[in-house]
Amino acid sequence: MTALPVLYSFRRCPYAMRARLALAASGTVCELREVKLAAKPAAMLEASPKGTVPVLVLAGGTVIEQSLEVMHWALAQNDPEGWLERDDPALVARNDGAFKHDLDRYKYPGRHGSDALVHRESGLAFLHDLEARLAAQGQLCGAERGLADMAVMPFVRQFASVDADWFARLELPNVQRWLAGHVESALFGAVMGKFAPWQDGDARLLFPA
């Protein structure tokens, strides 16, 4: 059987989500291993003791442990839509830093001992900046989707889902249009299949299907 990269993933994790988006867009076929975070498989922890997803183990044994590195690796193999040309590392860093900090404390106030509404308002400032960019050019780095869109969108989706009715009432028509367009896309649908957690000995599950 031909060796393939192995992707350890968790369906709802935004980091794993953006890695899957790039792998699917690049046409990189992997063996998908869905992970139950409360019972992480020993094979994953052996490859990456950090214990978080995504983890991509290449056929030669190289391990890629960070979601953005998985995205860049996949698109370096094949980038049919030119995603690498539409990246903004500073924007993605802001998403992964301050916005993710607020998102976690808005969504899980009990876990963090936080004031959810304070962090919702703080996170909203990031969305207003996205709104201005999207009003000017349709996507975050131009007229077509690119790496920045796919790196940021899963986190905005998670923020919006905390209180969908509140999010729908916001005066952010371009963010709402942009988010809905990506969530409803064929690409997003292709990376959001539901699978049982992988166990050693399971038949190989190919991604994208």
C-alpha positions as CSV (number, residue, x, y, z in Angstrom):
1,M,0.0,0.0,0.0
2,T,1.4,3.4,-1.0
3,A,2.6,5.5,1.9
4,L,0.6,8.7,2.4
5,P,0.9,11.6,4.8
6,V,-1.1,11.0,7.9
7,L,-3.2,13.9,9.3
8,Y,-4.3,13.8,12.9
9,S,-7.3,16.2,13.1
10,F,-10.4,17.1,15.1
11,R,-13.4,18.2,13.0
12,R,-14.4,21.3,15.0
13,C,-10.9,22.6,15.8
14,P,-10.3,25.9,13.8
15,Y,-6.6,25.1,13.6
16,A,-7.2,21.7,12.2
17,M,-10.0,23.1,9.9
18,R,-7.6,25.6,8.2
19,A,-5.0,22.8,7.7
20,R,-7.7,20.6,6.1
21,L,-8.8,23.5,3.8
22,A,-5.3,24.0,2.5
23,L,-4.7,20.3,2.0
24,A,-7.9,19.9,0.2
25,A,-7.3,22.9,-2.0
26,S,-3.9,21.6,-2.9
27,G,-5.3,18.2,-3.8
28,T,-2.9,16.5,-1.3
29,V,-4.3,13.1,-0.4
30,C,-3.7,12.1,3.2
31,E,-4.7,9.4,5.6
32,L,-7.2,11.1,8.0
33,R,-7.2,10.2,11.6
34,E,-9.9,11.9,13.5
35,V,-8.9,12.4,17.2
36,K,-11.0,12.4,20.3
37,L,-9.2,15.1,22.4
38,A,-10.1,13.4,25.7
39,A,-8.4,10.2,24.5
40,K,-5.5,11.1,22.1
41,P,-4.1,8.1,20.3
42,A,-0.6,7.0,21.4
43,A,0.6,7.2,17.7
44,M,-0.2,10.9,17.6
45,L,1.5,11.6,20.9
46,E,4.6,9.7,19.8
47,A,4.8,11.8,16.7
48,S,4.0,15.0,18.4
49,P,4.1,15.1,22.2
50,K,2.5,18.6,22.3
51,G,-0.8,16.7,22.0
52,T,-2.7,19.3,19.9
53,V,-4.1,19.1,16.4
54,P,-3.4,19.3,13.6
55,V,-0.4,17.0,13.2
56,L,0.8,16.0,9.7
57,V,3.2,13.1,9.5
58,L,4.8,12.9,6.1
59,A,5.6,9.7,4.3
60,G,9.3,10.0,5.2
61,G,8.6,10.6,8.9
62,T,8.9,14.4,9.0
63,V,6.3,15.8,11.4
64,I,4.6,19.2,10.8
65,E,3.0,20.3,14.1
66,Q,1.6,23.8,13.4
67,S,-1.5,24.6,11.3
68,L,0.1,27.4,9.4
69,E,3.1,25.3,8.6
70,V,0.7,22.6,7.3
71,M,-1.0,25.1,5.1
72,H,2.3,26.4,3.7
73,W,3.6,22.9,3.1
74,A,0.5,21.8,1.3
75,L,0.3,24.9,-0.9
76,A,4.0,24.6,-1.7
77,Q,3.2,21.2,-3.2
78,N,0.4,22.6,-5.3
79,D,-1.4,25.9,-5.2
80,P,-4.0,25.9,-8.1
81,E,-5.8,29.0,-6.8
82,G,-2.8,31.0,-5.9
83,W,-3.5,31.2,-2.2
84,L,0.1,31.9,-1.3
85,E,-0.1,35.1,-3.3
86,R,-3.0,36.3,-1.0
87,D,-1.5,36.1,2.5
88,D,-1.1,38.7,5.2
89,P,1.0,37.3,8.0
90,A,0.4,40.3,10.3
91,L,-3.4,39.9,10.0
92,V,-3.2,36.2,10.6
93,A,-0.9,36.8,13.7
94,R,-3.5,39.2,15.0
95,N,-6.2,36.6,14.5
96,D,-4.1,33.9,16.3
97,G,-3.1,36.3,19.1
98,A,-5.5,39.0,20.4
99,F,-8.6,37.7,18.6
100,K,-8.2,34.1,19.6
101,H,-7.6,35.3,23.2
102,D,-10.9,37.2,23.2
103,L,-12.7,34.3,21.4
104,D,-11.7,31.8,24.0
105,R,-12.8,34.1,26.9
106,Y,-16.0,34.9,25.1
107,K,-16.9,31.3,24.3
108,Y,-15.7,29.7,27.5
109,P,-16.0,32.3,30.3
110,G,-16.4,29.6,33.0
111,R,-13.1,28.0,31.9
112,H,-11.2,31.3,31.9
113,G,-13.0,33.2,34.7
114,S,-13.7,35.9,32.2
115,D,-16.4,38.5,31.5
116,A,-17.8,37.1,28.2
117,L,-19.3,40.4,27.1
118,V,-16.1,42.3,27.6
119,H,-14.2,39.9,25.4
120,R,-17.0,39.9,22.8
121,E,-16.7,43.6,22.4
122,S,-12.9,43.4,22.2
123,G,-13.2,40.7,19.6
124,L,-15.7,42.8,17.7
125,A,-13.0,45.4,17.0
126,F,-11.2,42.8,14.9
127,L,-14.3,42.1,12.9
128,H,-14.8,45.8,12.2
129,D,-11.3,45.9,10.7
130,L,-12.2,42.8,8.6
131,E,-15.4,44.6,7.5
132,A,-13.4,47.5,6.1
133,R,-11.1,45.3,4.2
134,L,-13.9,43.1,2.8
135,A,-15.9,46.2,1.7
136,A,-12.9,47.3,-0.3
137,Q,-11.9,44.1,-2.1
138,G,-14.3,41.2,-1.5
139,Q,-11.8,38.9,0.2
140,L,-9.1,39.7,2.8
141,C,-6.3,40.1,0.3
142,G,-8.0,40.8,-3.0
143,A,-11.0,39.7,-5.1
144,E,-10.4,35.9,-4.7
145,R,-10.0,33.7,-1.6
146,G,-6.5,33.1,-0.4
147,L,-4.4,31.8,2.5
148,A,-5.4,34.7,4.8
149,D,-9.1,34.0,4.3
150,M,-8.7,30.4,5.0
151,A,-6.5,31.0,8.0
152,V,-8.9,33.5,9.6
153,M,-12.3,32.2,8.6
154,P,-12.6,29.2,11.0
155,F,-12.0,31.5,14.0
156,V,-14.6,34.0,12.8
157,R,-17.0,31.1,12.3
158,Q,-16.5,30.0,15.9
159,F,-17.0,33.5,17.2
160,A,-20.2,33.9,15.2
161,S,-21.6,30.6,16.5
162,V,-21.4,31.5,20.1
163,D,-24.6,33.7,19.7
164,A,-25.7,33.4,16.1
165,D,-28.7,35.7,16.6
166,W,-26.6,38.5,18.0
167,F,-24.0,38.0,15.2
168,A,-26.7,38.2,12.5
169,R,-27.9,41.6,13.9
170,L,-24.5,43.2,13.6
171,E,-23.9,45.9,11.1
172,L,-21.2,43.8,9.4
173,P,-22.7,42.9,6.1
174,N,-19.4,42.2,4.4
175,V,-18.1,40.0,7.2
176,Q,-21.4,38.1,7.2
177,R,-21.4,37.7,3.4
178,W,-17.8,36.6,3.4
179,L,-18.3,34.1,6.2
180,A,-21.5,32.6,4.8
181,G,-19.8,32.3,1.4
182,H,-17.0,30.2,2.7
183,V,-19.1,28.1,5.1
184,E,-21.5,27.3,2.2
185,S,-18.7,26.6,-0.3
186,A,-18.0,23.1,-1.7
187,L,-14.5,23.3,-0.3
188,F,-15.7,23.8,3.2
189,G,-18.2,21.0,2.9
190,A,-15.5,18.7,1.6
191,V,-13.4,19.2,4.8
192,M,-16.2,18.9,7.3
193,G,-17.2,15.3,7.1
194,K,-18.1,13.5,10.4
195,F,-16.0,10.5,11.3
196,A,-15.6,8.3,14.3
197,P,-12.4,8.7,16.3
198,W,-9.5,6.7,14.8
199,Q,-8.2,3.7,16.6
200,D,-5.1,1.7,15.9
201,G,-6.0,-1.0,13.3
202,D,-8.8,1.0,11.7
203,A,-9.0,0.8,7.9
204,R,-7.3,3.7,6.2
205,L,-9.6,6.7,5.6
206,L,-8.5,8.9,2.7
207,F,-8.8,12.7,2.8
208,P,-10.1,14.4,0.8
209,A,-12.8,11.8,0.0
